[in-house]
C-alpha cells in the first residue's frame, strides 16, 4: 500500500499544482473582465469601426448602425458578458502565460529556470504584437468577406456574432505569435536543438496551415494566409536563433578542459 501511495504522490502533486495555477489565472481573468465590463461601450465602439461608426450613431440617436443589429431579450446582456470575458482573457494574458510557464518550470534545473526568463520577458510583447496584427488586418478581412455578398442583397450581421468574430481573431493571433517564444525557450533550456526544430519544416508548415484553417473564425483563404505566413516566418526565425544558440553552446562545450591533450592510438591485441 505504501508503495502505491508513493507512486501516486507525484501525480497528485502535479494535479494540485495545475489546479493552483488554473485558479490563480481564473481569478485574474475575472478581475480583468471587470475592466472589460466597465469600458464595454468604448470597446465595442472601437471594434465596430470596420463596419460602422457606432459612436456617431449613438450621438445622433440613430436606431441602427450599418448592417449590425441585436435581437433577443438576453442578447444585449449576453453580448456584454462575452465582450467583458474575452477582454479579460486578452488583458490578463501576461499573467496566465506566466502561470502556464510556472506549471512547467518546477521540472527544470536552476540554470534552465534562469534561461527561461526569456519566455517571461518575450511572451507579453509577442502576444501584443499578434493581437495588434489581428486588429490591424480586421478592416481588410471584413471588407473582403463583405465583398462576397451578392448584388441586390443586404447583409445584416448580428452584433454579438460580429464581436465574437473580432475578439476571437485578436485572441487567436495573439496566441499564435507565442510559437517562436516556446521554441526558442525550449532550445535555451536544452529541450530542443535547432536541427530538431528545422529538420521537419514541411510538417511544421503543414501543421501551421492546418492550425489556421481549423481555428480561424472564418474559412476564407485571405484571413488564413494573413496568419499562416507570419507564423511560418516566425517559425523559421526561431529555428535560426536556435541554431545560433546551439553553435555557441557546442563551441563552449568543446573548450571545456578534459585533462587529456591527445588520444593515444589503440594497442593491438597479440
N, C-alpha and C positions, 0 to 999 in steps of 0.2 A: 504493500500500500504506500509506503514511504517513497519508494522509487517512482511509482506512478504520479504521486503528488509533485515530486521534484521535477518530473518530466513535463508536467503541465504548467508549472510556475512561470517559465519564460514566456509561454504563450499568453497566460493570464496577465502578466505584467505588460506585455505588448498591447493587449486589448485595452488595459487600463490607460496606458499612455495615449492610445488612439482616441479613447473616449475623452480624456482630459484635453487633448489638443482640439478635438472637434467641438467640445463645449465652449472653450475659450474663443474659438473662431466664430461660433454661432452668436455668442454674446456681443462681440464687436460688430458683426454684421447687423444685428438688431439695432445697436446703438447708431451705426452709420445710416440705417434705414430711416431712423427718426429725422435725420438731416434731410434725406430724400423726401420724406413726408412734408416737412416744413417748407422746403423750396420746390414743392411739386409743380406749382404753376410756372415758375421760372424755367424748370427743366423741360416741361412739355412745350413751352413756348419756343425754346431753343431747338428742340428736336423736331418740331413741326415745320421749321423754316423751309426745308426742301419741298414741301407740298403747299403750304400756305403761311401767311403772316398772321399767326394766331393772336399776337399782341395787338396788332392793328384792328383785327376783327373784334377783340374784346373791348377795345377803346371805343369803337364805333357802335357797339351794341348789336352787332350782326348776330343773326340766329344760326349761321353756318360759316364754315371756313373751308373754302375749296371743296375737295372731294371727301373730306373727313367728316365722320359722324359717330355718335354714340347712341346705342339703343339699350333697352332693358332697364329695369328698376335698379338692379345692382351693378349695372355697367359702370357708372362713374366711380363707385366705391372700389370695385374690383380693379379698375384701371389705376387708381391712386395707390392701392396696396401693391400692385405689380410693379409700378414705376419706383415706388419707395424701396421695395425689396431689391430690385436689380441695381438701383443706385447704391444701396448699401453694400452689395457684393462688389461693385466696382470701386467704391471709395475705400473699402476695407481690404482691398487686395494686398497691400503690403503686409498687413498683419496675418491674414490667413495663409499667405505664401510662406511667411516665416514659420507659422505653426506646422505647415506641411514639411518644411525642411527640418524643423526641430524634431519631428517624429522620426526622420531618417537618421539624423545626426548622432544619436546615442550609440549607434553601432560603429562609429568611426573612431579612429585614434586621435590623439590630441593634435598632432600635426595636420591630419586631414581636416579636422574641425577648423583649424586656423585657415587652411586653404579655402574651405567652403564659405568663408566670409564674402568671397566674390559673389556667391549666389545672393546673399542678403543685400549687397550693395548694388547689384545689377538687375535684380528681378523687378523692382519697382519702376526704374526708368524704362525698361523694355516693355513692361506691361502698359505703361502710359503711352509709349510710342505706338504700340499696336492699337490701343484704344483710340488714340488720336487719328491714326491712319484710317481706322474704321469709320470715324466720324467725318473725316475729310472726303472720303470716296462716297459717302452716303448720298449726297445730291446727285452725283453722276449715276450711281446704281439705280436710284429711284427714277430718274429721267429715262434711263434705258428701259427699265421694266414697264413704266407707263407708256412707253412708245409702242409696245405690243398691243395696246388697246385698239380694237377695230374702229374704223371711222364710223361716225354717226352713233356711237355708243358712248355713254358716260361711265366712268369708272369710280364708283363710290367705295370708299375704304373705311372700314370700322377703325376708329381711333385707337382702340385697345390693341387690335391686330397690328396696326402700323407701328405703335410704340414698342410692342413686343418684338417686332422685326428689327427695329432700330437698336434697341438695347441688347438684343442677342448678337447682332453684328459687332457692336462695340466690345462686348464681353468676349466674344469668340476671337476677335483679332487680338485683344489684349492677352488672352491665354495662349494663343498660338505663338506669339512672339517670345514666350518663355522657353521655347525649344532650344535655342542656342545656349541659353544660360544653363539648362540642365546638362547638356552635352559637355560644355567646357568645364563645368564644376565636377562632373563625374571623371573627366580627364585629369583635373588637378588633384583629385583625391586618389588617383591611381586605379580607378574602377574601369575606365575605358581608355584605350590608346587611339591615337589619331587614325591609324590604319584600320582599326576595328570600326571606327565611325564612317570612314570614307569608302572602304572596300565594297560594301553592299549599297553603293549610291543609287543604283537603279531601283532597288527595293525601297529605299528611303523616298526617292522622288515619287514612286508609285503610291506609297503609303500617304505621303503628304497630299497628293491629288485626291486619293480616296477619302482622306480625312475631311478635306474641304468640301467634297461632294456630299458627304454624309451629314456634316454638321452645319454647313452654311444654311441660313434660314431660307434662301432661295435656291432654286435649281438652275439659275441662269449661268452660262459659262463665263459671263463677264465678271460677276462678283467672285466666282470660284478662282478665276485667273488672278484677280487682284489680291487674293490671299495666298494662293499657291506659289506664285512667282517670288514674292518677297520671302516666303518660308524656305523655298529651295535655296535662295541666295544666302539666307542666314544659316542654313544647314551646312553649305559648303564653307562659309566663313568660319563657323565653329570647328569644322574638321581641319581647316588650315591652321587655326590657332592651336588646336590640339597637336598637330604635327610639330609645330614650333616648340611647344612645351615638351613634347617627347624628345625632340632632338637635344634640347637644353638639359633635360633630365638624364638622358643617356650619356651625354658628354660629361656631366658632373659625376655620374657613377663610374665612368671609365677612369677618372682622375683620382679615385679613392685608392690610397696605397694599400697593397695587399701583403707587403713584406717579401714578395718574391719578384726579383728583377727579370729572370728569364725562366723558361720552362725547359728542363733537360729532356733530351731525347730518350725515348723508351729503350730499356736494356733488353736485348733479345734473349729469349729463353733457350738455354742449351739442352 
